[in-house]
Amino acid sequence: MSTTLDLLKRKERGIIADFDMHNIPLKLLEMGCLPGNEVELLEVAPLGDPLYLCINDTHLSIRKELAKEILVNIETSSS
């Protein structure tokens, strides 16, 4: 199932599918925010912004506005 990164639930994982390169800061790309990489939403700040993520074992936080630009495929459990 595809969605945007800002709509992930806490502890939910997905695979980055796509985003517009012009909307994503270079620093985020350097930290591993690339299509095909796994992302997990670890925590959400008390007021809902920013989001604390783990992308390929790199922990970072991004604003919800930026997370809306990143398309992810949610991993579904087969149990």
C-alpha positions as CSV (number, residue, x, y, z in Angstrom):
1,M,0.0,0.0,0.0
2,S,1.4,3.4,-0.9
3,T,1.1,6.6,1.2
4,T,3.1,9.6,2.1
5,L,5.7,9.5,4.9
6,D,3.7,11.9,7.1
7,L,0.8,9.4,7.3
8,L,2.8,6.5,8.8
9,K,1.8,5.4,12.2
10,R,4.3,5.2,15.1
11,K,6.6,2.1,14.7
12,E,5.3,1.5,11.1
13,R,7.8,0.7,8.4
14,G,7.9,1.3,4.7
15,I,10.1,1.6,1.7
16,I,10.8,5.0,0.2
17,A,9.2,4.8,-3.3
18,D,9.5,8.2,-4.8
19,F,9.8,12.0,-4.3
20,D,10.5,15.2,-6.2
21,M,14.3,15.8,-6.0
22,H,13.7,19.5,-6.2
23,N,11.7,19.4,-2.9
24,I,14.1,17.3,-0.8
25,P,17.2,19.0,0.8
26,L,20.6,17.5,-0.3
27,K,21.5,16.8,3.4
28,L,18.5,14.5,3.6
29,L,19.6,12.6,0.5
30,E,23.1,12.3,1.9
31,M,21.6,10.8,5.1
32,G,20.0,8.0,3.2
33,C,16.6,9.3,2.2
34,L,16.6,7.6,-1.2
35,P,14.1,5.4,-3.1
36,G,14.4,1.8,-2.1
37,N,15.6,2.5,1.5
38,E,13.6,1.4,4.5
39,V,12.1,4.0,6.8
40,E,10.4,3.7,10.2
41,L,8.5,6.3,12.1
42,L,9.9,6.1,15.6
43,E,8.2,9.1,17.3
44,V,6.1,12.1,16.7
45,A,6.6,15.3,18.6
46,P,3.8,16.3,21.1
47,L,2.3,18.8,18.7
48,G,2.6,16.5,15.7
49,D,5.7,18.1,14.2
50,P,8.6,17.2,13.6
51,L,8.7,13.4,12.9
52,Y,11.5,11.3,14.3
53,L,12.6,8.6,11.7
54,C,15.0,5.8,11.2
55,I,16.2,5.5,7.6
56,N,18.7,2.7,7.0
57,D,19.9,2.9,10.7
58,T,20.3,6.7,10.5
59,H,18.1,8.5,13.0
60,L,16.8,11.9,12.0
61,S,13.9,14.2,12.3
62,I,12.1,16.1,9.6
63,R,9.2,18.5,9.4
64,K,5.8,17.1,8.6
65,E,5.5,19.4,5.6
66,L,8.6,17.8,4.0
67,A,7.4,14.3,4.9
68,K,4.2,14.9,2.8
69,E,6.5,15.1,-0.2
70,I,7.9,11.5,0.2
71,L,6.0,8.6,-1.1
72,V,6.4,5.3,0.7
73,N,5.2,1.7,0.2
74,I,4.1,0.3,3.6
75,E,5.4,-3.1,4.5
76,T,2.6,-5.5,5.4
77,S,3.2,-8.3,7.8
78,S,2.4,-11.8,6.5
79,S,1.4,-13.3,9.9
